[in-house]
Amino acid sequence: MESGHSGEQPKKLNFDNLLRRTKHVWDNSPQPVKEFPWNRAFGNFIQLVLDLAISVVKFLFVPILAVSSISEMSYCAHERKLALVPFPLVIGMVVAGVLQETALKISPRLKEAEVPWHLIAMMMFFTLIKLPGPYYPYWGRLLVPHFANGVLLRALWSMFFWYKKTRNTSGNPLQNHSLETE
């Protein structure tokens, strides 16, 4: 079948051709489109996507942590090692506290940040340690997920107070001043 163009070969879609067509469209676009602050719009879009992702993670994290913790404790109960659960849990909480304090000492800007990126990074890292829990050797299956749960619980607790602190400090300055004088 012929494509309708008798003498032309179909052009290949390659990067140079794509750039040429993009430049052609940009050159033929009206001036208001060219003057639009595209970089700022792109930055706002990325910020919106990140905020949505953080909101989804924030609301899904607690139920997933609860269900997986119950599952891991039921495995420990099945193995008759439930008495060992508090030890790695407490050690994980202590390690999370040390990691949080270290992050705040290393980067003082984190104290004023709206989003606790250090806590989010810590939660992602220890979630990745926790996920392969059933595939660890015997003692690893019993101890590592509970250690990670301790870190995650402490990070979740710290994140709760972090958002509570930022909500209190980002309010109306007149209200904050009137609360301080009373």
N, C-alpha and C positions, 0 to 999 in steps of 0.2 A: 504494500500500500504506500502510496505517496502521501507526503505530509501537506501537499497543497502548494508548497514552494518548490518550483521546478529546479532552480539553479542553486539553492542554498542548502548547505549541510546543516543538520541540527547542531547548535553550539553546545559544547560540553559545559557542564556546570563546574567551574573550578573557582578558586579563590580570587584570581585576577579578574575574571569575568564578573564575579559578584561585587568586587570593589568598584569596578568600572560602572556597573549598573547603579550601585548605591550612590556614587558621585554624580551620576547623571540625574538621578531622582532628587538629590540634594540641590543641585544647581538649578533645577526646574521648579523647585518648591517656592512658594511665596515668601516674602520678606518676614511677615510675622512668625512664620514657622521657624525661620532661621534665627530670629531674635529670642525665641522662647528659651528660658533657662533650663536646658536639657540636663545639664550636670546636677543641678540642684534637685530637679525632679527625680533623677535616678537615685541620688542619695536619699531622698525622702522615701522612695519606693523600697530601697534596701532596708531602711530603718523600719518601715512598716512590716515588711516580711519578717525581720528579726523579732520585732515585738510580738507578732502573731505566733511565731514559733516558740518563743519563751512562754507565752500565755498557754499554749497547748501543752507544752512540757510541764509547766507548773501545775496544771489541773489534772494531768494524767499521771504524774509521778507518784502522788500519794496513794491512789488505789493500786497501782502496779507494785509499789513497794510493799504495801500491806499484804497483797495476795502472794507475792513471791516469798515474803518473810514467813507467812503461815505455812506455805508449802515446804520451805526449808526446815522449819521447826517440826513439821509432821514427819519429815524424813529422819530427823534426829530422834524423834520419839519412837519411830519404827526401829531404829538401830539401838534404842535404849541408851542414848547419849544426850538426853535433853538437859541434863545438869551441866553440860559443858557450854551451853549457848551463852550464858551471861559473860563468860570470860572474854571471848573474842569480840563480843558486842561492846563491852566497856573499853577494851584496848582500841577498837576502831573509833570510838568516840574521842578518846584521848589523842589518837593520831590525827583525827580531823581538827581538833582544837589546835594542835601544834602546827599543822599545815596552814590553818587559817591565820594564826598569829604571825607565822613566818611570811605569808603572802602580804599581810598588812605592813609588816616591817620593811619588806623589800620595796614595796610600792606604796608610798603614803597617799597617792592619788586615789587608791581604792576606797579609802575612808569616805571620800566625798562623792563617789560614783553613785549614779542612780541604780545601775544594775550590778549586782555582785558577781562579776565575771569569774572571779577566783573560785567562788562557791559552785558556780555552774560547771566550770572546768573540772573541779574536784568531783562533782557528782557524776559527770560523764565518764571520767576515768575509772572511778570505782564501780560504776554500773557495768562498764566493760570487763572489769575483773570479776564481778558477781555473775554475769550472764553464763559463762561456761562452768558454773558451779557443779552441775551434775556430772561433768566429765573429768573433774579432778580426781586424783587418787583418794582412797578412803578417807584419810584424815583431812585432806583438802576439802572434800565434799562436806565435811562436818564443820570445819573451822573458817575457811576462807569466805563463804557467803555471809556468815554472821559478822565477821570482821568488816566486810564491805557494808553490811546493813548498819553497823555502828557508825561508820563514816557518813553514810547517807542520812541517817537520822540526825546526826549532829549538824550536818550541812543544811538539812531541811529546817532544823530548829534555828540555826543562825540566819538562814534566809528569811524566815518569818520575822525575826526581829530586825533584820536589815530593811525589809519593806515597811515595817511599822515605824522605824526610825525615819526613813525618807518621807513617809506620808506625814509624819508630825512636823518635820522641818520644812517641808515644801508648802505648807499652808499659807494663809494670809499673814503677812508680817505684822499687821496691826493686831491680829488675834494672838499671835505668838508674844508680842510685846505686852498685851494686856494680861496674858496668862502669867508672864514673868513678874509683873508688878503686884499681882494679887498675893 
